[in-house]
Amino acid sequence: MLLHNDAGAYLLHLRDNLPGIWEPGSWALPGGGREPGDRSLAETARRELREETGLDLPALEPFAVETATGIDGSPVLIQVFTARWNGDPATLHLTEGVLLHWFRPEVMPRLCLAPSTLELVHRHAGLPAPTGWPVSPREPQAGETGADPPGRRP
């Protein structure tokens, strides 16, 4: 779910760092999978958002269908919806993950974030595709150790 506000920021969800879940310990878009009782993909998106954050946003707009890689390595089709919300994520009742926070697209390359999520946000924001970004936020580029330089804190 691409939740954005009037300031041009997008709501990201810091996922639990637990083995066996999709994108553990990464920033991701809120959302989840379809369950047998869901009558539509929009209903799935609304239910997941309600379950994870307590937000009930009836006005969801379909944005894109993306292909992600499941935890077993197989391709998974994902219907991405978008909605506008101008609230404070600190007031939400988070039931999964660690934190919800607004980020502007230009700071997102500094996060542990799937490249496909960054590209999706840039596309929605009408920005050019990000360039020069590592293939995976968990893999350092050639010659890097992955550690922060001395004196630098995340």
N, C-alpha and C positions, 0 to 999 in steps of 0.2 A: 504494500500500500504506500503510495507516494503521497504523504501528507505534507502540505506546504502551507506557509503563512504569507501574509501580505508583505513581509519584510524580505521575501525571497529565500527563506531558510526552509530546510526539510527536516522532518522529525526522524531521527534514527534511534535504534534500539540496541543497546549493548547487550549482546547475548551472553548467557551463562557460559563459562569455560568448562563444559562437561564433555567427556568423551562420548561419542556416539550420536551427537546432535549435529545438525547442519550448521556450519560456520561457527564453531564454538569460540567464544572469546572475541568475536568480531562485532563491529557495528553493522547493522543490517536494517532493512526496512521492516516495519511491523507487518505481520501476516502469518499465514499458516495454511495447512492443508484442508481439503474438503472432507467432510464427514458424511456418512450415509443419510442423515436427516436433512442436509442442506439441499434446497430446491434449485439453487443457482450459484454461479461463482460469485456474484455480487453478495448474495446472502452469506456465503462462506467468508468473504472479506469482512463484512459487517460483524459477523459472529466472532471471528478471530480478534478483530480490533476491540470489541466489547470484552471478550474474555481476557485479553492481555493487558488492556489499559483502562477499561471502564467507559471508553468513549463510544457513543452511539451516533454515527454520522450516516444518515439515510441517503444523502446526495453523493453517491459515488459515481465517478465517470470512468469507463474503461479507457485505458491509455495504450497498452501494448500487450502482446503475448511474447514472452521471452522463454528461452531454453536455459535451464540451470542444470548443474550436475548434482545429482542426489548423493547422499552419503555412501551409497554403494557404487558410485561411479556412473550410474545410468543417467541418460538425459531425462529431464522432467520439464514439462511445459507449465508455465506460470502465467496466469492472467493478472496483469498489473492494473490496479485501479488507482485513481487519484482523487483527492478531496482537499478542500481548503479548511484549515482550522487555525485560529489565532490564540489558542489558550496557552497556559503555562503547564509544561509537562510535569513539573514538580507536584502539581495538584492531582495527577492521575494515580489510580490504584494499580500499580504494576504487579502482575501476578507471575510473569515469566521474565527472566533476564535480570539485569542489574540496574539499568538506567535508561531513561528516555531523555533526549536532548536535541535542541534545534541546532543545525549546522548550515552555514551557507556553502554552496558548492565549491568555492575557491579554497576552503580549508579542508575539505574532505580528502584530498590526496595524502594528508598527514595522518589519517586514521587507518587502523587495521580494518579494511573494508574490501569487499570483493570488487575487482575491476569492473565487472558487469553492473554492479550497483552504481558505481561512480559514473559510468557511461550513461546509464538510464537517467540518473538525476540531471546530468548535463544536457541530454536530449530533451527532457521535459522543460528545463529552464531555458532552452533555446541557445545554449552555449556550444561552442565547438567541442568535438570529442577530446578528452584529455590525452595528452601526449607525454612521452618520457616517463611514464609511470611503470614501476616494476610489474612483471606478469602476475605475481602474487604478492600480497602484502606481507606474507610470512617468509618469503624467500629473498635474501639480500641479493643485490646485483653483484656482478663480477667484481672482485676486489674489496667488497664490503664484508664486515664481520657480522653486521646486524645489530651491533651494540651502539649505544649513543656515544658520540664523541665526549671526551672528558669535559666536565663542567656544564653539560647540557642535560636538562631534565625534560621528560615528556610533558 
